[in-house]
Amino acid sequence: KGFKMIRCDVRGVEAVEAATHHSFPRHSHAQYGVGVIHSGAQKSYSGRGMVEAGPGDTITVNPGEVHDGTPIGDTGRSWSMLYFEPALIQEAADDIAEGRRGTCEFHHPAMTDAMTARVFLSLFSAMTRSEGGSAAIRREELLLSLLAGVAGEGKGRSRPVPASIG
């Protein structure tokens, strides 16, 4: 149990795996964060409201966004996260927008979308394994696919906590 920083060969990306019962007080990160819950569940306050996330859900956080995290139930929870320097995400967002400069914001702090979770898990694996040759191209493709899944507005996949719980 606990936190494990995983070696990542890509500059501007940090990889973390965690398994914990710990409740995190409100805090923020300077980077974008994307992850997937593997087991257990958590509820958290985010800059976008109260949310719950369970196994297979994708979780996101924007730079500077205040959030916390508390396990639901007695089992704790485990997850994998990738933290991206804002310049890296901005560059990828510019690629998606074909040169039109815009801002990138993750609109859903928790999403139930199996495809987005699978893309994240593939990207996490690609970021944390030393590979040669076409690995950089594969990582870029996966990152662009992941951003398309987590930065889209209006997909209605966010899971807010019912008002009686929040």
C-alpha positions, 0 to 999 in steps of 0.5 A, spaced: 500 500 500 502 507 499 504 511 493 509 509 488 513 514 483 514 510 476 520 511 472 517 515 466 522 516 460 518 522 457 520 529 459 514 533 463 510 527 465 510 524 472 507 517 473 504 515 480 500 508 482 497 509 489 493 504 493 491 507 500 485 508 505 488 515 506 483 522 505 487 527 502 485 534 504 484 540 499 490 541 495 492 542 488 497 540 483 501 545 478 500 540 472 494 536 469 492 530 472 489 524 468 488 517 472 483 511 472 481 508 479 483 500 479 479 498 485 475 501 491 471 508 490 472 515 492 468 521 493 472 528 492 470 535 492 473 538 485 473 545 482 467 542 478 463 540 484 462 534 488 464 527 484 464 520 486 469 515 482 469 507 482 473 502 478 474 503 471 472 510 472 477 516 469 479 522 473 481 528 471 484 535 474 486 541 471 492 545 473 491 549 480 484 546 481 483 545 488 480 538 490 481 533 495 479 525 496 476 520 501 475 513 500 468 510 500 467 504 504 472 501 508 476 498 502 480 504 500 482 505 493 487 504 488 489 508 482 494 510 476 495 517 474 499 521 469 501 528 471 502 532 465 506 539 465 501 544 462 506 546 456 505 538 454 498 538 454 497 545 450 502 543 445 497 536 444 491 541 444 494 545 439 495 539 434 488 537 435 485 544 434 490 544 427 494 550 429 488 554 432 490 556 439 485 555 445 485 553 452 485 546 454 480 544 460 478 538 463 470 538 464 469 532 467 472 530 474 470 523 473 467 519 467 465 513 466 467 511 459 470 504 458 474 507 451 477 513 455 479 508 461 483 503 456 486 509 452 489 511 459 491 504 461 495 504 454 498 510 455 500 509 462 504 503 460 507 506 454 509 512 458 512 507 463 516 502 459 522 503 455 521 502 448 525 504 442 523 506 435 516 508 434 514 508 441 514 516 441 509 516 436 505 511 439 505 515 446 503 521 442 497 518 438 495 515 445 495 522 448 491 525 443 486 520 443 486 521 451 485 528 450 479 527 445 476 523 451 477 527 457 477 535 454 471 534 450 465 538 453 457 536 453 459 528 453 455 527 459 459 522 462 461 526 469 458 522 475 456 528 480 454 526 487 447 526 489 446 533 493 444 528 499 451 526 499 455 532 498 
